[in-house]
Amino acid sequence: MFISFRIDTMDFFSEFTFFTEQELKDLKTAYEQGGLSKCATRIMTKLNDMKNAKLNIAVTGNSGAGKSTFINAMMGLRGCDVGAAKTGINEITMERTSYKHPTFPNVCFWDLPGVETLDFPMKDYVSKMEFTTYDFFIIISKDRFTENDAKVAKEFQNLGKKFYFVRSKIDNDIRSLEMEGIDFDRKEKLDEVKQNTSRGLMEAGISEPIIFLISSLSLNEFDFPQLKETLVNNLDRMKKDVLLMSLPSTTVKIVEQKRDQLMKRIWMVAIASGAVGAVAVPGLTFVVNPGIIATVILDFRKSLRLDDASIESLANIANKSVGFLEAEVQTPLMGEVNNALVHQMFGRSSFFVEVVQSMLPLIGSIFGAVSSYRMTSKLLTDALNELVQNAQKLVEVAFAPDPSHPQ
């Protein structure tokens, strides 16, 4: 039993992406020298680093390009919400302005003024806007990208920073063609716009520009889903985790991506749980930490955007009532999550019965370490799956067509 547990744990280590290669080697060495307790300290340090990881995203472009609306869409806010970026056709950003994510304050969006609004040269723009402090850049335009956009992109390129071109308000362009009665194929027209945009940027000296056509008012249409997926996939380790968890859960795919990422945390928490303040389960020989389990479940709930504020935001985005969406979420994990609820979960878990029946005769330190890890892992996996099912259902119901309004 101990050998198979060791192999399973080492498999987790080899697949885990939050650690650098050197950290992974150190973790394996610690495990081989002293088992789970030896590497618990390193794991708890990593969990703390993940909690405190920061992500700074710069959004630049000309006045009226839709920077503020885009920032709000990424945070799941409307312009009228507290903490939202200011929007308005007459709003001109003259200084860089920061907007912290309302639920994940370690994620910060920076609205940078467009080069055309300033009276100092590009080299001063780079230093004044503190380009080196951002993790990546979004360059937004509502129509054609300008020579200044290309110049800014080259500066990002020189710094080794990732950048993406976003053509906003593409829904207005499509709507204009429809109102004029022009017969066109939507996909072909969007491909044409993207090709023309790419050609213009390459002529300005940008090789292989990454371009997305979006509407910040339609989060599941055009290239917005692909944009979010690309941003997440092009980040490493903890940064990827931070951005993904901060995104509004507007599609089943996003929920699934969050589930996969959250699942990678469970083995770490299970080891830490047995090492810090763990308590014995009455009648059994292993220990768990109900407080840590409860805290992690709350983190799962927040990351899947099942908190009250996120459900209200989703209702606004989907034009559904909050009460209607809340009625679709049915799990005791949406109520108060405390030590008492965790103890109730023992009885709900089929794994608990398996542990009692197959392991109770085994007594000793190995049994305690293994069963504590396995019980915590099972409880958290069950809780995550239950919350994911509810998050998926919430998204499906929120964006389901209204039968009273035929398409």
WOWOQUI-V819115 format. One record per residue. PHI is phi in degrees with one decimal (NA if undefined). BURIAL is I if it has 16 or more other C-alpha atoms within 10 Angstrom, else O. Layout:
# WOWOQUI-V819115
phi->PHI burial->BURIAL
phi->PHI burial->BURIAL
This chain:
# WOWOQUI-V819115
phi->NA burial->O
phi->-63.2 burial->O
phi->-64.8 burial->O
phi->-64.7 burial->O
phi->-64.7 burial->O
phi->-60.9 burial->I
phi->-62.7 burial->O
phi->-59.8 burial->O
phi->-63.8 burial->I
phi->-66.9 burial->I
phi->-62.9 burial->O
phi->-59.1 burial->O
phi->-56.6 burial->I
phi->-67.4 burial->O
phi->-98.3 burial->O
phi->-76.6 burial->I
phi->-108.0 burial->I
phi->-75.9 burial->I
phi->-94.5 burial->I
phi->-73.9 burial->O
phi->-60.1 burial->O
phi->-69.0 burial->O
phi->-62.2 burial->O
phi->-65.6 burial->I
phi->-64.3 burial->O
phi->-64.2 burial->O
phi->-67.4 burial->I
phi->-64.2 burial->I
phi->-62.6 burial->O
phi->-60.8 burial->I
phi->-66.0 burial->I
phi->-66.7 burial->O
phi->-83.5 burial->O
phi->-143.2 burial->O
phi->71.1 burial->O
phi->-63.4 burial->I
phi->-65.0 burial->I
phi->-67.1 burial->I
phi->-95.8 burial->I
phi->-61.4 burial->I
phi->-62.5 burial->I
phi->-63.4 burial->I
phi->-68.1 burial->I
phi->-65.1 burial->I
phi->-63.6 burial->O
phi->-65.0 burial->I
phi->-60.9 burial->I
phi->-68.2 burial->O
phi->-62.3 burial->O
phi->-63.4 burial->I
phi->-64.4 burial->O
phi->-99.9 burial->O
phi->-63.0 burial->O
phi->-112.9 burial->I
phi->-136.0 burial->I
phi->-115.8 burial->I
phi->-118.6 burial->I
phi->-97.9 burial->I
phi->-123.7 burial->I
phi->-129.4 burial->I
phi->155.5 burial->I
phi->-69.1 burial->I
phi->-59.3 burial->I
phi->86.3 burial->I
phi->-76.1 burial->I
phi->102.1 burial->I
phi->-62.3 burial->I
phi->-64.2 burial->I
phi->-63.6 burial->I
phi->-64.8 burial->I
phi->-58.7 burial->I
phi->-63.7 burial->I
phi->-63.4 burial->I
phi->-66.4 burial->I
phi->-94.0 burial->I
phi->76.1 burial->I
phi->-118.7 burial->I
phi->-104.5 burial->I
phi->-60.2 burial->I
phi->-87.4 burial->O
phi->-78.2 burial->O
phi->-63.2 burial->O
phi->86.8 burial->O
phi->-76.8 burial->I
phi->-69.6 burial->I
phi->-70.8 burial->I
phi->-121.0 burial->I
phi->155.0 burial->O
phi->-68.1 burial->O
phi->-101.3 burial->O
phi->-78.4 burial->O
phi->-120.9 burial->O
phi->-79.5 burial->I
phi->-102.9 burial->O
phi->-132.3 burial->O
phi->-67.1 burial->I
phi->-128.9 burial->O
phi->-101.5 burial->O
phi->-134.0 burial->I
phi->-81.6 burial->I
phi->-61.9 burial->I
phi->-65.3 burial->I
phi->-102.0 burial->I
phi->-123.2 burial->I
phi->-63.8 burial->O
phi->-75.6 burial->I
phi->-96.0 burial->I
phi->-128.4 burial->I
phi->-98.9 burial->I
phi->-117.4 burial->I
phi->-88.4 burial->I
phi->-99.5 burial->I
phi->-66.2 burial->I
phi->-68.5 burial->I
phi->-59.1 burial->I
phi->-69.4 burial->O
phi->-88.4 burial->O
phi->-112.1 burial->O
phi->-113.6 burial->O
phi->-130.1 burial->O
phi->-69.5 burial->O
phi->-58.6 burial->O
phi->-61.2 burial->O
phi->-75.2 burial->O
phi->-61.3 burial->I
phi->-59.9 burial->O
phi->-75.6 burial->O
phi->-66.1 burial->O
phi->-86.7 burial->I
phi->53.7 burial->O
phi->-55.2 burial->I
phi->-69.8 burial->O
phi->-88.1 burial->O
phi->-98.9 burial->I
phi->-80.1 burial->I
phi->-161.4 burial->I
phi->-124.6 burial->I
phi->-115.0 burial->I
phi->-106.0 burial->I
phi->-110.6 burial->I
phi->-142.5 burial->I
phi->-90.1 burial->I
phi->-145.0 burial->O
phi->-87.0 burial->O
phi->-76.8 burial->I
phi->-96.6 burial->O
phi->-62.2 burial->O
phi->-64.7 burial->I
phi->-60.4 burial->I
phi->-66.6 burial->I
phi->-63.2 burial->I
phi->-62.7 burial->I
phi->-60.1 burial->I
phi->-64.5 burial->I
phi->-66.1 burial->O
phi->-60.4 burial->I
phi->-63.1 burial->O
phi->-64.2 burial->O
phi->-86.3 burial->O
phi->73.8 burial->O
phi->-95.9 burial->I
phi->-79.1 burial->I
phi->-146.0 burial->I
phi->-138.4 burial->I
phi->-95.2 burial->I
phi->-123.1 burial->I
phi->-89.7 burial->I
phi->-90.0 burial->I
phi->57.0 burial->I
phi->-66.2 burial->I
phi->-64.2 burial->I
phi->-65.7 burial->O
phi->-64.9 burial->O
phi->-65.4 burial->O
phi->-65.3 burial->O
phi->-62.5 burial->O
phi->-63.7 burial->O
phi->-65.0 burial->O
phi->-68.0 burial->O
phi->-83.4 burial->O
phi->75.5 burial->O
phi->-78.0 burial->O
phi->-84.6 burial->O
phi->-152.4 burial->O
phi->-92.0 burial->O
phi->-58.9 burial->O
phi->-63.2 burial->O
phi->-64.1 burial->O
phi->-66.1 burial->O
phi->-65.4 burial->I
phi->-62.7 burial->O
phi->-64.6 burial->O
phi->-61.3 burial->I
phi->-65.9 burial->I
phi->-65.4 burial->O
phi->-65.6 burial->O
phi->-64.5 burial->I
phi->-63.3 burial->I
phi->-62.1 burial->O
phi->-63.8 burial->I
phi->-70.0 burial->I
phi->-67.3 burial->O
phi->-65.5 burial->O
phi->-86.5 burial->I
phi->102.8 burial->O
phi->-99.6 burial->I
phi->-84.4 burial->O
phi->48.6 burial->O
phi->-65.0 burial->I
phi->-96.2 burial->I
phi->-123.0 burial->I
phi->-131.5 burial->I
phi->-104.0 burial->I
phi->-138.1 burial->I
phi->-124.6 burial->I
phi->-71.7 burial->I
phi->-98.7 burial->I
phi->-134.2 burial->I
phi->-67.9 burial->I
phi->-107.0 burial->O
phi->-115.4 burial->O
phi->53.3 burial->I
phi->-98.3 burial->I
phi->-61.0 burial->I
phi->-59.0 burial->I
phi->-66.7 burial->O
phi->-62.1 burial->I
phi->-62.3 burial->I
phi->-65.1 burial->O
phi->-65.9 burial->O
phi->-59.4 burial->I
phi->-65.8 burial->I
phi->-68.6 burial->O
phi->-91.4 burial->O
phi->-104.9 burial->I
phi->-104.3 burial->O
phi->45.2 burial->O
phi->-66.5 burial->I
phi->-62.4 burial->I
phi->-60.5 burial->I
phi->-61.4 burial->I
phi->-61.7 burial->I
phi->-65.4 burial->I
phi->-58.5 burial->I
phi->-66.9 burial->I
phi->-79.7 burial->I
phi->-70.2 burial->I
phi->-61.0 burial->I
phi->-83.2 burial->I
phi->-102.1 burial->I
phi->-136.5 burial->I
phi->-62.3 burial->I
phi->-63.3 burial->O
phi->-62.6 burial->I
phi->-61.3 burial->I
phi->-65.7 burial->I
phi->-63.6 burial->O
phi->-65.4 burial->I
phi->-58.8 burial->I
phi->-60.7 burial->O
phi->-72.0 burial->I
phi->-66.7 burial->I
phi->-61.0 burial->I
phi->-71.3 burial->I
phi->-85.3 burial->I
phi->-62.1 burial->I
phi->-64.8 burial->I
phi->-66.3 burial->I
phi->-64.1 burial->I
phi->-62.8 burial->I
phi->-69.4 burial->I
phi->-63.1 burial->I
phi->-60.2 burial->I
phi->-78.8 burial->I
phi->-104.6 burial->I
phi->-123.6 burial->O
phi->62.1 burial->O
phi->-71.3 burial->I
phi->-126.9 burial->O
phi->-71.7 burial->O
phi->-83.7 burial->O
phi->-51.7 burial->O
phi->87.1 burial->O
phi->-124.4 burial->O
phi->-103.8 burial->I
phi->-116.5 burial->I
phi->-120.6 burial->I
phi->-141.2 burial->I
phi->-120.8 burial->I
phi->-57.7 burial->I
phi->-63.1 burial->I
phi->-65.3 burial->I
phi->-59.6 burial->I
phi->-63.1 burial->I
phi->-63.3 burial->O
phi->-67.1 burial->I
phi->-61.2 burial->I
phi->-63.5 burial->I
phi->-65.0 burial->O
phi->-57.6 burial->I
phi->-62.0 burial->I
phi->-67.2 burial->I
phi->-64.8 burial->I
phi->-81.8 burial->I
phi->61.6 burial->I
phi->-103.5 burial->I
phi->-75.9 burial->I
phi->-58.1 burial->O
phi->-63.4 burial->O
phi->-70.2 burial->I
phi->-65.5 burial->I
phi->-63.8 burial->I
phi->-63.4 burial->I
phi->-62.6 burial->I
phi->-61.2 burial->I
phi->-66.8 burial->I
phi->-63.9 burial->I
phi->-88.7 burial->I
phi->59.0 burial->O
phi->-122.9 burial->I
phi->-76.3 burial->O
phi->-62.0 burial->I
phi->-60.2 burial->O
phi->-63.2 burial->O
phi->-70.5 burial->I
phi->-60.7 burial->I
phi->-66.8 burial->O
phi->-83.3 burial->O
phi->-95.1 burial->I
phi->-128.4 burial->O
phi->-160.2 burial->O
phi->-62.8 burial->O
phi->-73.3 burial->I
phi->-86.9 burial->I
phi->-87.7 burial->O
phi->-70.2 burial->O
phi->-105.0 burial->I
phi->-142.1 burial->I
phi->-60.5 burial->I
phi->-62.2 burial->O
phi->-66.0 burial->O
phi->-61.3 burial->I
phi->-63.8 burial->O
phi->-65.1 burial->O
phi->-65.7 burial->I
phi->-56.3 burial->I
phi->-70.5 burial->O
phi->-80.0 burial->O
phi->-82.9 burial->O
phi->-65.2 burial->O
phi->-64.8 burial->I
phi->-59.4 burial->I
phi->-63.4 burial->O
phi->-62.5 burial->O
phi->-63.1 burial->O
phi->-62.8 burial->O
phi->-75.0 burial->O
phi->-100.3 burial->O
phi->-118.5 burial->O
phi->-54.7 burial->O
phi->-67.2 burial->O
phi->-88.8 burial->O
phi->-125.7 burial->O
phi->145.5 burial->O
phi->-65.4 burial->O
phi->-64.5 burial->O
phi->-59.3 burial->I
phi->-61.0 burial->I
phi->-66.8 burial->I
phi->-67.8 burial->I
phi->-69.2 burial->I
phi->-62.8 burial->I
phi->-60.5 burial->I
phi->-67.6 burial->I
phi->-65.5 burial->I
phi->-60.9 burial->I
phi->-60.2 burial->I
phi->-65.8 burial->I
phi->-61.8 burial->I
phi->-70.9 burial->I
phi->-64.0 burial->I
phi->-61.6 burial->I
phi->-64.1 burial->I
phi->-62.9 burial->I
phi->-61.3 burial->O
phi->-66.5 burial->O
phi->-69.0 burial->I
phi->-62.0 burial->I
phi->-57.9 burial->I
phi->-70.4 burial->I
phi->-65.1 burial->I
phi->-64.4 burial->I
phi->-63.1 burial->I
phi->-62.2 burial->I
phi->-64.7 burial->I
phi->-60.6 burial->O
phi->-70.0 burial->I
phi->-61.4 burial->I
phi->-107.6 burial->I
phi->-70.7 burial->O
phi->-59.5 burial->O
phi->-79.9 burial->O
phi->-63.3 burial->O
phi->-80.7 burial->O
phi->-128.0 burial->O
phi->-57.6 burial->O
phi->-72.0 burial->O
